[in-house]
Amino acid sequence: MPNTINIFVLGNGESRQEIELEDLSSHGLIYGCNALYREFAPDMLIVVDPGMHNEILATDYIENNKVCFREMNHAPNERFSMVNGRLVKDLPVPWQHPNITKVQDIIASDTRRREDGQDVLKNGFSSGPQAANMACCIEKPSDVYLIGHDMFSKTDKINNVYKDTVNYAPSTDDPTPPGNWIEHLKLVFIDWPEINFWHVGFSGFIAPWEKLENIQSMSLPEMWERINK
């Protein structure tokens, strides 16, 4: 049986800017992705991008906050990022730090492990779907609210809160194709049929999710009404 708790999984789509993130804290646990740490410390931060991995390790964020990293196996000349205007290379990976969890370890320990190759696929999930996957594996919640998982841009340019910043694309780029996000989230919905997933702030039609009964769209006001009951 799922736990009767709410999980808010924050993507970095621009619709997320309509919410005061602190207001969510009293209603459940918050899982977030990548550069969210720059402005807000969620209950768990999921980081799968090498540049963000290194950026975070160059700060003291892990000293007081929980992070779930995907282990990176990159050649030395591939592991670098710009942090505060300086190049950071070959940062140590403190896997034994008490505030660090590894994506692979959570997937490997999940009782729903599958033998059809999906575990390998899940290791490679992009950040937003991986945050949803980790929340389900760790918390076993009753409800997961997907906030800022915009999938599509309302303009002909990239939709991301952190565009034009280090480790993110410039605002002049084309929108990111949503295919991976859609398919990865679909796998999460399928693997956790007893959890209610709510796609908040999105009223469009996503064909691959059409026949799944545990994913529904809702407006932001509808979400607040539901969690305040």
Wavefront OBJ file of the C-alpha trace (Angstrom):
o trace
v 0.000 0.000 0.000
v 1.294 3.500 -0.793
v 1.965 5.957 1.999
v -0.646 8.683 2.300
v 1.733 11.496 1.503
v 1.999 13.969 -1.334
v 5.157 14.276 -3.387
v 5.802 17.355 -5.497
v 8.264 16.600 -8.286
v 9.563 19.849 -9.708
v 10.748 20.134 -13.272
v 12.454 23.267 -14.478
v 9.850 24.326 -17.001
v 8.822 27.957 -16.804
v 5.278 27.223 -15.596
v 6.911 26.423 -12.252
v 7.513 30.141 -11.736
v 3.835 30.578 -10.905
v 4.359 28.804 -7.580
v 6.004 29.937 -4.359
v 7.954 26.768 -3.660
v 8.007 27.317 0.088
v 4.206 27.086 0.073
v 4.423 23.441 -1.000
v 6.552 22.329 1.931
v 3.699 22.043 4.421
v 1.735 19.808 2.052
v 4.288 17.074 1.342
v 7.830 16.298 0.261
v 9.573 18.075 -2.599
v 11.830 16.372 -5.135
v 13.643 18.642 -7.580
v 16.221 18.598 -10.339
v 19.649 19.988 -11.109
v 19.971 23.780 -10.752
v 16.943 24.077 -8.474
v 19.488 24.001 -5.646
v 20.600 27.526 -6.603
v 17.396 29.018 -5.259
v 15.652 26.330 -3.213
v 16.660 23.228 -1.271
v 14.142 20.429 -1.870
v 13.844 17.359 0.344
v 15.774 15.489 -2.361
v 17.671 16.902 -5.331
v 18.097 14.584 -8.327
v 21.144 15.249 -10.501
v 21.976 13.241 -13.616
v 23.784 15.802 -15.788
v 27.612 15.751 -15.538
v 27.968 19.529 -15.565
v 25.457 19.980 -12.755
v 27.011 17.107 -10.838
v 30.360 18.905 -10.832
v 28.829 22.299 -10.170
v 27.095 21.076 -7.023
v 30.203 19.300 -5.748
v 32.058 22.606 -6.082
v 29.710 24.079 -3.444
v 28.907 23.073 0.127
v 25.324 22.098 -0.789
v 25.738 18.417 0.106
v 26.850 19.309 3.631
v 23.284 20.181 4.641
v 21.049 18.791 1.910
v 20.228 15.421 0.345
v 21.276 14.721 -3.232
v 20.696 11.698 -5.447
v 23.433 11.483 -8.090
v 23.746 9.266 -11.112
v 27.263 7.906 -11.091
v 29.296 9.298 -13.961
v 32.049 7.410 -15.735
v 33.588 10.053 -17.948
v 37.059 10.501 -19.297
v 38.964 13.153 -17.312
v 38.726 15.725 -20.095
v 34.920 15.336 -20.130
v 34.354 15.997 -16.451
v 34.397 19.743 -16.063
v 32.118 22.733 -15.768
v 32.264 26.449 -15.220
v 31.555 27.353 -11.602
v 31.434 30.994 -10.608
v 33.370 31.917 -13.708
v 36.171 29.368 -13.247
v 36.823 26.009 -14.850
v 36.453 23.082 -12.471
v 37.933 19.754 -13.563
v 38.132 16.239 -12.145
v 36.148 16.922 -9.010
v 36.215 14.137 -6.444
v 33.118 11.968 -6.135
v 32.418 11.534 -2.397
v 30.056 8.574 -2.744
v 30.359 7.750 0.940
v 28.996 11.117 2.048
v 25.882 10.549 4.220
v 23.798 13.033 2.220
v 24.506 11.379 -1.147
v 22.362 8.606 -2.613
v 23.104 6.892 -5.915
v 20.397 6.427 -8.527
v 21.692 2.950 -9.333
v 21.481 1.839 -5.714
v 17.850 2.924 -5.391
v 16.863 1.189 -8.624
v 18.788 -1.948 -7.652
v 17.091 -2.139 -4.246
v 13.569 -1.541 -5.558
v 11.363 -4.612 -5.129
v 9.855 -3.920 -8.550
v 13.064 -4.669 -10.392
v 12.365 -6.000 -13.836
v 14.353 -8.451 -15.896
v 13.366 -7.030 -19.278
v 16.115 -4.440 -19.473
v 14.110 -1.566 -18.059
v 16.426 -1.195 -15.068
v 19.222 -0.280 -17.443
v 16.951 2.181 -19.214
v 15.908 3.762 -15.929
v 19.525 4.416 -15.001
v 19.638 6.678 -18.049
v 16.434 8.609 -17.377
v 16.590 12.361 -17.814
v 16.371 14.447 -14.653
v 12.625 15.111 -14.394
v 11.486 11.520 -14.960
v 14.309 10.280 -12.735
v 13.094 12.548 -9.940
v 9.617 11.040 -10.269
v 11.098 7.543 -10.382
v 13.227 8.135 -7.278
v 10.284 9.643 -5.377
v 8.189 6.543 -6.067
v 10.981 4.129 -5.166
v 11.995 5.892 -1.952
v 8.728 7.294 -0.599
v 5.995 4.972 -1.993
v 3.561 7.951 -1.973
v -0.151 8.006 -2.669
v 0.037 11.064 -4.933
v 2.732 12.616 -7.094
v 2.244 16.129 -8.474
v 4.399 16.914 -11.496
v 5.027 20.656 -11.506
v 7.087 22.449 -14.139
v 7.185 19.399 -16.413
v 6.057 21.510 -19.345
v 7.008 19.078 -22.143
v 6.386 21.762 -24.750
v 7.291 25.431 -25.134
v 4.669 28.088 -25.717
v 7.131 29.883 -27.971
v 9.600 28.813 -30.651
v 12.445 28.958 -28.112
v 13.628 26.797 -25.241
v 11.447 26.560 -22.137
v 13.625 26.369 -19.028
v 13.867 28.447 -15.875
v 17.670 28.357 -16.007
v 18.318 29.117 -19.683
v 21.243 31.495 -20.257
v 23.025 30.233 -17.120
v 26.006 27.921 -16.607
v 25.317 24.332 -17.732
v 22.101 25.328 -19.528
v 21.275 26.243 -23.095
v 20.905 29.853 -24.276
v 17.447 31.356 -24.634
v 17.953 31.544 -28.411
v 17.935 27.744 -28.746
v 15.013 25.830 -30.209
v 12.714 24.005 -27.773
v 14.017 20.717 -26.400
v 12.232 17.758 -28.047
v 10.040 16.194 -25.318
v 10.103 12.597 -26.578
v 12.424 11.217 -23.900
v 10.578 12.977 -21.062
v 7.239 11.635 -22.261
v 8.422 8.059 -22.718
v 10.423 7.954 -19.489
v 7.529 9.284 -17.441
v 5.223 6.777 -19.111
v 7.412 3.964 -17.767
v 7.143 5.430 -14.268
v 3.346 5.620 -14.507
v 3.158 2.021 -15.711
v 5.433 0.685 -12.978
v 3.460 2.406 -10.201
v -0.233 1.863 -11.079
v -1.381 2.377 -7.482
v 0.035 5.925 -7.342
v -1.993 8.895 -8.573
v 0.074 11.133 -10.851
v -1.087 14.680 -11.538
v 0.387 16.729 -14.388
v -0.079 20.225 -13.000
v -0.568 23.294 -15.171
v -0.777 21.392 -18.444
v -4.017 21.084 -20.363
v -2.716 19.577 -23.592
v -2.974 16.072 -24.991
v -0.103 13.593 -24.654
v -0.967 10.577 -26.780
v 1.388 7.993 -25.181
v -0.300 8.569 -21.820
v -3.855 8.403 -23.131
v -4.728 4.881 -21.974
v -3.085 5.125 -18.551
v -5.595 5.541 -15.737
v -3.242 6.882 -13.068
v -2.078 10.074 -14.829
v -4.350 13.101 -15.125
v -3.871 16.773 -15.911
v -4.991 19.459 -13.512
v -4.719 23.220 -13.252
v -2.747 24.933 -10.526
v -5.920 26.115 -8.723
v -7.260 22.546 -8.841
v -4.076 21.288 -7.226
v -4.300 23.777 -4.368
v -7.939 22.889 -3.823
v -7.132 19.190 -3.695
v -4.170 19.364 -1.306
v -5.951 21.797 1.018
v -8.922 19.504 1.630
l 1 2 3 4 5 6 7 8 9 10 11 12 13 14 15 16 17 18 19 20 21 22 23 24 25 26 27 28 29 30 31 32 33 34 35 36 37 38 39 40 41 42 43 44 45 46 47 48 49 50 51 52 53 54 55 56 57 58 59 60 61 62 63 64 65 66 67 68 69 70 71 72 73 74 75 76 77 78 79 80 81 82 83 84 85 86 87 88 89 90 91 92 93 94 95 96 97 98 99 100 101 102 103 104 105 106 107 108 109 110 111 112 113 114 115 116 117 118 119 120 121 122 123 124 125 126 127 128 129 130 131 132 133 134 135 136 137 138 139 140 141 142 143 144 145 146 147 148 149 150 151 152 153 154 155 156 157 158 159 160 161 162 163 164 165 166 167 168 169 170 171 172 173 174 175 176 177 178 179 180 181 182 183 184 185 186 187 188 189 190 191 192 193 194 195 196 197 198 199 200 201 202 203 204 205 206 207 208 209 210 211 212 213 214 215 216 217 218 219 220 221 222 223 224 225 226 227 228 229
